[in-house]
Amino acid sequence: MPVGLLGDYLLAAVEAAASGRRLTAAELAGYGRSGEQAALSGVALRGLVDLYLSATWRLWRELPAGTSLAAVRAAGLAVLRAADDAVAAAAEGFESARLTVARREEAERREFFDDLLSGRGRAGDLIVRGDQLGLRLAGPHQVVVAGPAPGGAAAGPAGVEAGPGGGMEVNPGAVEIEAVVASAAAPSPSLTGTRGGQVVAITGAAEGGEADRVAGALVRLLTQAPQGAGAGPARPGGAAGRPPPWRIVVGRPYSGPSGVVRSYEEAAEALEVAQRLGLLEPVASAADLLIYQVLLRDRAAITDLVGTVLMPLGAARGGAAPLLATLAAYFSHGGVAAAAARDLHLSVRAVTYRLARVRDLTGRDPGRAADALILQVAVIGARLLDWPATPLVAS
């Protein structure tokens, strides 16, 4: 332990014992600087306090004996008071320096996180900065992106709170989320932050299952009811037949800093697609949603398909929405009308009637393979374009 951290404390304590004086403001400021120096040097707070207290009792043994019991008592009280004031000043300086270091490290970490995901900076520089945070960017990594349901009042844990727009936002200092991600990814390294109100977790992919474990842990954490809500934990898939309050997408693994960017962009785009589709499962893989992203990339073609194939459904009583829901349920159950009826809480007769109306209005039979393919792709396109709630816009 560096004894220089005591500064002039021993001399001040001797003078306090002799005269009963209090430590001056200048002396206390010096001990505060000693505390700051200890924090920056890696000295533990417990060690710093022990240094001052050990010096105090050793000094007491060397002080001259008092002429009376009252004098000894007065000297003892003065030394104890000086020790208390000095330790308090040193501890305050220590905590102040530690907070400053923590803020600086968080700012550097946040800057690296943004530089990495935005693709800014040279690859070599990013690899060096990543090593300092425990990320070996030369190896394969995956990105997991979690976002709240659009316009939903999703319940969440500490660090997840209501944003100004009524949706949910994530506090960048959400220690609970970081700890959960780190535990799920272990022994592979991980880095967690927020971007655009979404939780973004970067994890090593040495074993291949880290990202899936992280996604599962985030589902359990982000869908739990907040303390004091009076309700039990939210079901990961949301209420029956309803989308979950949070949706999570796992990007594919790639190597290098550019691979992290690619995995993140895939996951973020796939999350948007999953939100549009209203998937009931809380976790999806970017690889499984590639076909939907392909459809959206040629927006003009999918808009034309929806308009050509499904626009006639708007002539039905009640509009196109009920018939679209029937087609989606029918196709999701492999063309089994009875299963679709259970899903829609309708009779089988009502479902077959709706399917017949689709055939009459579009000229395409959902029960015929060639027509079913066209109708199913068109229904998926309608969900991606949010039609008929949102009018089609020709490109």
Secondary structure, 3 states (H helix, E strand, C coil): CCHHHHCCHHHHHHHHHHHCCCCCHHHHHHHHHHHHHHHHHCCCHHHHHHHHHHHHHHHHHHCCCCCCHHHHHHHHHHHHHHHHHHHHHHHHHHHHHHHHHHHHHHHHHHHHHHHHHHCCCCHHHHHHHHHHCCCCCCCEEEEEEEEECCCCCCCCCCCEEECCCCCEEECCCCHHHHHHHHHHHCCCCEEEEEECCEEEEEEECCCCCHHHHHHHHHHHHHCCCCCCCCCCCCCCCCCCCCCCCEEEEECCCEEHHHHHHHHHHHHHHHHHHHHHHCCCCCEEECHHHHHHHHHHHCHHHHHHHHHHHHHHHHHCCCCCHHHHHHHHHHHHCCCCHHHHHHHHCCCHHHHHHHHHHHHHHHCCCCCCHHHHHHHHHHHHHHHHHCCCCCCCCCC
